[in-house]
Amino acid sequence: MFNFIPFPGRVLVAIGTAALLGAIGSLEARVTQITITQRTSPLFNGQSFGSVGQYEQLRGTARGEIDPNDRRNAVITDISLAPHNARSNVEYSATFTIIKPVDMSRASGVMTYDIVNRGNHLLGGPAAFLNVGGFPGTAGDPGDGFFYNQGDVLLWSGWQGDILPEMLPPGSASESIALPIAKNPDGSPVTGPVFSQFLNVPAGTNTQQLARTSSYSDLGSVGGAGRTPLTLDTTQATLISMTSETQTGVRSGVVNIASTDWAFADCRTTPFPGTSDPTRICLKNGFDPTLLYELVYTAKDPLVLGVGMAAMRDVVSFFRHAATDDAGTANPLATTVSHVIGYGISQSGRYLKTFLNLGFNEDEQGRKVWDAADADIAGALGQFNIRFANPGLISNLYDPGIEGPLWWADYTDVVRNRPTWGLLHRCAATNTCPLIFETYGGAEFWYGRGAVGITGTTGADDIPLPANVRRYYMSGTTHAGGGGGFMLSQPAVAGCMLASNPNSEKETLRALYVALKAWLVQGTPPPPSAYPRVTDGTLVAANKAAMGYPTIPNSPSPDGVMNSLLDYDFGPNFRYNDESGIIATGISPIKQVIPTLAPKVDADGNEIVGARSLLLRLPLGTYTGWNPYSSGPLKGQECTLAGGYVPFAKTLAERLASGDPRLSIEERYTTVGNYYFAASVIAKEMIAQRFLLPDDAARITTQALQQITASGLLPLR
């Protein structure tokens, strides 16, 4: 009998213990059975891509098991409390998707594993990262076919065990996994303290999901399984509200809400106390949108979340190495994959770093899983191998995610009194480290504490990068980059002080993906790392004076916006360098506050170092990696991964009238022709630097000409 979170609405292949016993024969990876549940061939309405031809999609389920006594799995939190099968192994069942050429003899030999983000695919579609064109959201539209023209195979599989299919958008490209639930040896439930926070709740709301526990994130968080309340008795929990909370945990206006004024219930259609519901809370008088709420309660039945990492390792290893599963089902990629790239974006980039830190890039046969990896827009780590964790959160206040090393090479963290360690410590010992790109932008500094990976906890060390690592900082960008384009006016960001930052990362990332492949397959050295450093004065204290940020009329300064590194006391059963283990209390004490740093800027407020886009080199305004909340309990703090934008004045007269110290568009560029000529010259330089592909250079310089002409910003000549 195994305790799995089921997959409502999704067909899984049923396989009994006897069948499994008969199937076990090969020790190839530890996927024991694959089942293809859907084949779409050809994909994309039969569209053909260059010399590769047509593509097809396979969707299915991979069942597997891991040895809890293997040293590579022993790092998994609560693995000893997971139910075991007749072979004393721990089982899992994950969905997967493969997109591959119909004729695999035309494939490049490179398989890119896209680590799903909160269950969702991020690479390969028209609205996805790295693709251009197409019609976002349109089924069967591959955009410009960036991966497909190269002949690459794409693979996805489920890893985040607290996500159930019904939590994902209908019809989305998504993956799930069934993971075991930890139980005490006597069969009783494992229990422990957890907390949920609720911010920016719309007026008139009386019910909130516990699953959406992202207090400081307007992105919210899917998930929720594995944190079920032990009891629905509200006297055994604590709910408070507050008018404000600083980044270092100083609270104001705290009010304890009586246990009789709220319930673990759903009151959306039934008056308070509503219908009993362990996944929601109902507040008798409704939530106040101006307040921050915090719930601390005792949870039961934690998922053994780290098994998701082992499953991801095994699925990749199976499709790369295996000929068949244990029952004889053929691997559709057998003998065709020569190189594997792991690609993680945002949450999944933090997962990628944690995966490497915990040694999972070595499979159970001692082989390398990924040959190369890109951790994109991932400032910190995350809560992926912690009891009662919420993997969908992003290192908000009191959340784990910043305890482990954020640096690649071994480094001694004397400030927090930690042993010497680095993200590559384990894989270096087993010779299983991949080639690595680390790519991120401004939001990963201002919100995700990304500068700590450069300077360590002293803020002064400039930790050297290992020979197999390159770091590219995409200057002046919001999280994931903006939509691009060359328009002066940009839309507002709800709840934030500054307008939306349009500065794109996509063109840089496309060029770097090609460079990473060339490094991996041909051995061609990639572009030199490009990022700010303490030693050259380009990484400084996160305040206006140190950064050299200008005084812009009617615009906020960066003072007080940057998130500091908080040193928590998570108790004796937490393994800090592993970002793993058990947290002792719901709200953990803060032992110390460690300042983090920001990039230096020029007289316009634009960052001067990094992989700078064409738009940043020919700016129409100031492009920031930060954007403060405009109101509410967190006013003035970073508006959760949002960058900002302050346009230049159009003319000298407008600039003088407003008192703006930054030159106007008119003063800078004079005519459309001058702007286009400068853009063409810079694009050629960026191509030579390998930060821009020729096709993208032609596209964006043409876009600049067309949009600036149409907007009337400048005269033609």
PEDAKA-V228930 format. One record per pair of residues at least 24 apart in sequence whose C-alpha atoms are under 7 Angstrom apart, sorted by sequence separation. I is the first residue (numbers start at 0). J is the second residue. D is the distance in Angstrom with one decimal. If there is no record, write none. Layout:
# PEDAKA-V228930
{{I	J	D} {I	J	D}}
This chain:
# PEDAKA-V228930
{{35	59	4.2} {64	88	5.9} {65	89	5.3} {234	258	5.5} {476	500	6.9} {480	504	4.8} {565	589	6.5} {566	590	5.4} {620	644	6.7} {621	645	5.1} {34	59	5.4} {35	60	6.7} {64	89	5.2} {65	90	6.6} {233	258	5.3} {479	504	6.7} {566	591	5.3} {620	645	5.4} {621	646	6.2} {675	700	6.8} {34	60	5.3} {64	90	4.2} {348	374	4.5} {379	405	6.1} {476	502	5.6} {565	591	6.2} {566	592	6.3} {620	646	3.9} {33	60	5.6} {34	61	6.6} {63	90	5.7} {64	91	6.1} {348	375	5.4} {353	380	6.0} {476	503	6.9} {565	592	4.9} {619	646	6.0} {620	647	4.6} {33	61	4.5} {63	91	5.5} {341	369	5.8} {348	376	6.8} {349	377	5.1} {352	380	6.5} {564	592	6.0} {565	593	6.2} {619	647	5.9} {675	703	6.9} {32	61	5.8} {33	62	6.3} {62	91	5.9} {63	92	6.4} {233	262	6.3} {340	369	5.5} {348	377	5.0} {563	592	6.5} {564	593	4.9} {675	704	5.8} {32	62	5.2} {62	92	4.3} {339	369	5.1} {340	370	6.0} {341	371	6.3} {342	372	5.7} {343	373	6.3} {344	374	6.5} {345	375	6.2} {349	379	6.1} {350	380	6.7} {563	593	5.8} {564	594	6.2} {30	61	6.4} {31	62	5.8} {32	63	6.7} {61	92	5.7} {62	93	6.4} {339	370	5.4} {340	371	4.7} {341	372	4.5} {342	373	5.0} {343	374	5.2} {344	375	4.8} {345	376	5.0} {346	377	6.8} {349	380	4.6} {350	381	6.6} {473	504	6.7} {563	594	4.8} {564	595	6.5} {30	62	5.8} {31	63	4.9} {60	92	6.8} {61	93	5.2} {231	263	5.8} {338	370	6.2} {339	371	6.6} {340	372	5.3} {341	373	6.4} {342	374	6.4} {343	375	5.9} {344	376	6.0} {345	377	4.9} {349	381	6.0} {435	467	6.1} {436	468	5.9} {437	469	6.3} {438	470	6.0} {439	471	6.7} {440	472	5.5} {563	595	5.3} {30	63	4.0} {60	93	5.6} {61	94	6.1} {344	377	6.8} {434	467	5.0} {435	468	4.7} {436	469	5.0} {437	470	4.7} {438	471	4.9} {439	472	5.3} {440	473	4.6} {441	474	6.3} {671	704	7.0} {29	63	5.5} {30	64	6.6} {60	94	4.3} {61	95	7.0} {434	468	6.2} {435	469	6.3} {436	470	5.8} {437	471	6.2} {438	472	5.9} {439	473	5.9} {440	474	5.8} {441	475	5.6} {442	476	7.0} {29	64	5.8} {59	94	5.6} {60	95	5.9} {440	475	6.7} {441	476	5.2} {442	477	5.4} {29	65	6.4} {59	95	5.4} {440	476	5.3} {441	477	6.0} {442	478	5.2} {671	707	6.8} {58	95	5.8} {59	96	6.5} {440	477	6.6} {671	708	6.5} {58	96	4.4} {440	478	6.7} {57	96	5.6} {58	97	6.5} {118	157	6.5} {57	97	5.1} {115	155	6.5} {56	97	5.6} {57	98	6.5} {110	151	5.8} {111	152	6.2} {112	153	5.9} {113	154	6.2} {114	155	6.3} {118	159	6.8} {56	98	4.5} {107	149	6.7} {109	151	5.3} {110	152	4.5} {111	153	5.0} {112	154	4.8} {113	155	5.5} {117	159	6.9} {414	456	6.1} {671	713	5.5} {55	98	5.7} {56	99	6.5} {107	150	4.8} {108	151	6.8} {109	152	6.4} {110	153	5.7} {111	154	6.3} {112	155	6.0} {414	457	6.6} {670	713	5.2} {671	714	6.0} {672	715	6.1} {54	98	6.7} {55	99	5.6} {106	150	4.6} {107	151	5.5} {412	456	6.4} {669	713	6.6} {670	714	5.1} {671	715	4.8} {672	716	5.9} {54	99	5.4} {55	100	6.1} {105	150	6.9} {106	151	6.1} {619	664	6.7} {670	715	5.5} {671	716	6.4} {54	100	4.2} {55	101	5.7} {231	277	6.9} {308	354	6.6} {316	362	7.0} {405	451	6.4} {406	452	4.2} {670	716	5.1} {53	100	5.9} {54	101	5.1} {312	359	6.4} {405	452	4.4} {406	453	6.6} {52	100	6.9} {53	101	5.8} {242	290	5.1} {312	360	6.8} {665	713	6.7} {11	60	6.8} {51	100	6.8} {228	277	6.3} {241	290	5.7} {242	291	6.4} {313	362	6.7} {100	150	6.9} {227	277	6.4} {240	290	6.3} {241	291	5.3} {309	359	6.8} {312	362	6.4} {240	291	5.5} {241	292	6.5} {120	172	5.7} {240	292	4.4} {316	368	5.9} {546	598	6.8} {547	599	6.7} {548	600	6.2} {99	152	4.7} {119	172	5.9} {120	173	5.9} {239	292	5.7} {240	293	6.3} {315	368	6.7} {546	599	4.6} {547	600	5.9} {549	602	6.1} {51	105	5.3} {98	152	5.9} {99	153	6.6} {119	173	4.3} {239	293	5.4} {546	600	5.8} {547	601	6.7} {548	602	6.9} {549	603	6.6} {51	106	6.5} {98	153	5.2} {118	173	5.0} {119	174	6.5} {166	221	6.4} {238	293	5.7} {239	294	6.6} {541	596	5.2} {549	604	5.9} {97	153	5.7} {98	154	6.6} {118	174	5.0} {238	294	4.5} {312	368	6.5} {408	464	6.3} {540	596	4.9} {541	597	4.9} {548	604	5.0} {97	154	4.7} {118	175	6.2} {237	294	5.7} {238	295	6.6} {407	464	6.7} {408	465	6.0} {471	528	5.5} {472	529	6.1} {539	596	5.4} {540	597	6.0} {96	154	5.8} {97	155	6.6} {237	295	5.3} {470	528	4.9} {471	529	4.9} {472	530	4.9} {538	596	6.2} {539	597	5.4} {603	661	5.6} {96	155	5.2} {162	221	6.5} {206	265	6.0} {236	295	5.8} {237	296	6.6} {469	528	5.2} {470	529	6.3} {471	530	5.8} {538	597	5.5} {539	598	6.2} {95	155	5.4} {96	156	6.4} {162	222	4.4} {206	266	6.0} {236	296	4.6} {470	530	6.8} {538	598	4.6} {539	599	6.3} {95	156	4.1} {161	222	4.8} {162	223	6.9} {205	266	6.6} {206	267	6.4} {372	433	6.3} {537	598	5.7} {538	599	5.8} {94	156	5.6} {95	157	6.5} {161	223	5.5} {162	224	6.8} {205	267	7.0} {371	433	4.5} {372	434	6.2} {373	435	5.8} {374	436	6.4} {375	437	6.0} {376	438	6.0} {377	439	6.6} {537	599	4.9} {93	156	6.5} {94	157	5.6} {161	224	4.5} {370	433	4.6} {371	434	4.3} {372	435	4.9} {373	436	4.6} {374	437	5.0} {375	438	4.7} {376	439	4.1} {649	712	6.7} {93	157	5.2} {161	225	6.3} {367	431	5.0} {369	433	6.0} {370	434	6.3} {371	435	5.7} {372	436	6.3} {373	437	5.8} {374	438	6.3} {375	439	5.6} {376	440	6.4} {378	443	4.6} {356	422	4.4} {360	426	6.9} {377	443	6.5} {378	444	6.7} {355	422	6.4} {356	423	5.9} {358	425	5.2} {376	443	6.3} {531	598	6.2} {560	627	6.4} {210	278	6.9} {228	296	6.8} {229	297	5.8} {355	423	6.5} {356	424	6.9} {357	425	6.9} {358	426	5.6} {379	447	5.6} {613	681	6.9} {209	278	5.4} {228	297	5.8} {229	298	5.0} {356	425	6.6} {378	447	4.5} {379	448	6.5} {613	682	6.8} {208	278	5.9} {209	279	5.2} {228	298	4.3} {229	299	5.2} {352	422	6.9} {361	431	5.9} {378	448	5.9} {379	449	6.4} {208	279	4.3} {209	280	7.0} {227	298	5.2} {228	299	6.1} {360	431	6.3} {378	449	4.3} {461	532	6.4} {537	608	7.0} {207	279	5.5} {208	280	6.5} {226	298	5.2} {227	299	5.5} {461	533	6.3} {206	279	6.7} {207	280	5.6} {226	299	6.1} {227	300	6.9} {461	534	6.9} {206	280	5.7} {207	281	6.6} {226	300	6.8} {459	533	6.1} {206	281	4.4} {225	300	5.7} {226	301	6.1} {560	635	6.3} {205	281	5.5} {206	282	6.5} {225	301	4.4} {560	636	4.7} {561	637	6.5} {205	282	5.3} {225	302	5.1} {531	608	5.7} {559	636	6.7} {560	637	5.1} {205	283	7.0} {305	383	6.4} {530	608	6.1} {531	609	6.5} {95	174	6.4} {304	383	6.3} {305	384	4.7} {530	609	4.5} {94	174	5.5} {205	285	4.1} {304	384	5.6} {529	609	4.6} {1	82	6.1} {94	175	5.7} {204	285	5.6} {205	286	5.7} {529	610	5.8} {93	175	6.0} {94	176	6.3} {203	285	6.2} {204	286	5.8} {93	176	4.2} {203	286	7.0} {92	176	5.7} {93	177	6.3} {202	286	6.8} {92	177	5.2} {202	287	6.3} {301	386	6.1} {91	177	5.7} {200	286	6.5} {202	288	5.5} {301	387	5.2} {91	178	5.4} {201	288	5.6} {200	288	5.0} {199	288	5.2} {199	289	7.0} {198	290	6.9} {198	291	5.0} {197	291	5.9} {198	292	6.7} {44	139	6.6} {197	292	5.1} {43	139	4.5} {196	292	5.5} {197	293	6.5} {42	139	7.0} {43	140	6.0} {51	148	6.7} {82	179	6.7} {196	293	4.4} {43	141	6.6} {81	179	6.0} {195	293	5.8} {196	294	6.2} {48	147	6.2} {49	148	5.6} {51	150	5.6} {81	180	6.2} {194	293	7.0} {195	294	5.1} {48	148	5.1} {81	181	4.8} {194	294	5.4} {195	295	6.6} {80	181	4.9} {81	182	6.6} {194	295	4.3} {80	182	5.5} {193	295	5.8} {194	296	6.3} {376	478	6.8} {80	183	6.2} {192	295	7.0} {193	296	5.7} {376	479	6.5} {77	181	6.5} {117	221	6.6} {192	296	5.8} {193	297	6.1} {192	297	4.5} {193	298	6.4} {552	657	6.9} {191	297	5.4} {192	298	6.1} {552	658	6.7} {190	297	6.6} {191	298	5.5} {552	659	6.1} {190	298	5.5} {191	299	6.7} {551	659	5.7} {190	299	4.3} {551	660	7.0} {189	299	5.6} {190	300	6.7} {188	299	6.0} {189	300	5.6} {188	300	5.7} {189	301	6.9} {502	614	6.6} {448	562	6.6} {446	561	6.5} {448	563	6.9} {445	561	4.8} {446	562	5.4} {448	564	6.5} {445	562	6.0} {182	300	7.0} {181	300	6.1} {180	300	5.9} {181	301	5.8} {502	622	7.0} {180	301	5.7} {181	302	6.0} {180	302	4.4} {181	303	6.0} {500	622	6.1} {179	302	5.9} {180	303	5.8} {178	302	6.5} {179	303	5.8} {178	303	6.5} {178	306	6.9} {497	626	5.8} {475	605	6.5} {496	626	6.3} {475	606	5.9} {495	626	6.2} {496	627	5.7} {474	606	5.9} {487	619	6.2} {495	627	5.6} {496	628	6.0} {495	628	4.4} {496	629	4.9} {474	608	6.8} {494	628	5.8} {495	629	4.8} {474	609	5.5} {494	629	5.6} {473	609	5.8} {474	610	6.2} {494	630	6.9} {456	593	7.0} {458	595	6.8} {472	609	5.0} {473	610	4.9} {474	611	5.3} {471	609	6.5} {472	610	5.7} {473	611	5.9} {471	610	6.1} {500	642	5.6} {495	638	6.1} {499	642	6.8} {500	643	4.7} {160	304	6.2} {451	595	6.6} {499	643	5.3} {500	644	4.8} {450	595	6.4} {498	643	5.5} {499	644	5.9} {450	596	5.9} {476	622	6.7} {497	643	5.0} {498	644	5.2} {160	307	6.8} {448	595	6.5} {475	622	5.1} {476	623	6.4} {477	624	5.2} {497	644	5.9} {498	645	6.8} {159	307	6.3} {371	519	6.7} {475	623	5.0} {476	624	5.2} {497	645	6.9} {158	307	4.4} {475	624	5.3} {158	308	6.5} {246	396	6.9} {158	310	7.0} {158	311	6.3} {444	597	6.7} {156	311	6.9} {6	163	6.4} {7	164	6.8} {6	164	6.5} {487	646	6.2} {226	387	5.8} {225	387	6.3} {478	640	5.4} {526	688	6.7} {477	640	6.7} {478	641	6.2} {526	689	6.5} {477	641	5.5} {478	642	6.9} {477	642	4.0} {476	642	6.2} {222	391	6.7} {221	391	6.2} {220	391	5.1} {5	177	6.4} {220	392	6.2} {403	575	5.5} {404	576	6.2} {4	177	5.4} {402	575	5.4} {403	576	4.2} {3	177	5.7} {4	178	6.4} {402	576	6.6} {403	577	5.8} {3	178	5.5} {403	578	5.1} {3	179	4.9} {402	578	6.0} {2	179	5.4} {3	180	6.4} {2	180	5.5} {400	578	6.7} {213	392	6.0} {445	624	6.7} {510	689	6.4} {511	690	6.6} {215	395	6.0} {445	625	6.0} {510	690	5.4} {510	691	5.2} {441	623	7.0} {442	624	4.8} {510	692	5.5} {441	624	3.8} {442	625	6.1} {507	690	5.3} {441	625	6.9} {507	691	5.8} {506	691	6.1} {397	586	6.2} {506	695	6.5} {397	587	6.4} {446	637	6.6} {446	639	6.5} {385	579	4.9} {386	580	6.3} {446	640	5.9} {384	579	5.1} {385	580	4.9} {386	581	5.3} {384	580	6.8} {385	581	5.9} {442	640	4.9} {442	641	6.4} {442	642	6.2} {484	702	6.9} {485	703	5.6} {484	703	7.0} {357	577	6.4} {486	706	6.6} {356	577	6.9} {485	706	6.0} {486	707	7.0} {81	303	6.8} {485	707	6.5} {78	303	6.6} {77	303	6.0} {110	336	6.3} {76	303	6.7} {108	335	5.9} {109	336	6.0} {108	336	4.7} {109	337	6.2} {110	338	6.3} {111	339	5.8} {112	340	6.1} {113	341	6.4} {114	342	6.1} {76	305	6.4} {108	337	5.1} {109	338	4.8} {110	339	4.8} {111	340	4.7} {112	341	4.9} {113	342	5.1} {114	343	5.2} {75	305	5.0} {108	338	6.2} {109	339	5.7} {110	340	6.3} {111	341	5.9} {112	342	6.0} {113	343	6.3} {116	346	6.0} {75	306	6.7} {111	342	6.8} {116	347	5.3} {103	335	7.0} {115	347	6.3} {114	347	5.6} {117	391	6.3} {30	313	6.1} {74	357	6.9} {29	313	5.6} {30	314	6.4} {28	313	5.3} {30	317	6.4} {71	358	6.9} {28	316	5.7} {71	359	6.9} {28	317	5.3} {27	317	6.8} {295	585	6.1} {33	324	6.5} {32	324	5.2} {71	363	6.9} {31	324	5.6} {32	325	6.1} {27	321	6.0} {30	324	7.0} {31	325	5.2} {32	326	6.6} {33	328	7.0} {25	325	5.9} {24	325	5.8} {23	325	5.5} {22	325	5.0} {22	326	5.1} {76	384	5.9} {75	384	6.5} {76	385	6.2} {76	386	6.8} {246	562	6.6} {28	362	6.9} {28	363	6.5} {28	364	7.0} {291	632	6.3} {289	631	5.3} {290	632	6.1} {289	632	6.6} {129	505	5.6} {128	505	6.9} {129	508	6.8} {129	509	5.6} {244	632	6.3} {245	633	7.0} {243	632	3.9} {244	633	6.4} {242	632	5.4} {243	633	6.1} {194	585	5.4} {192	584	5.7} {193	585	4.7} {192	585	4.9} {216	639	5.5} {215	639	6.6} {76	579	6.6} {76	580	5.5}}
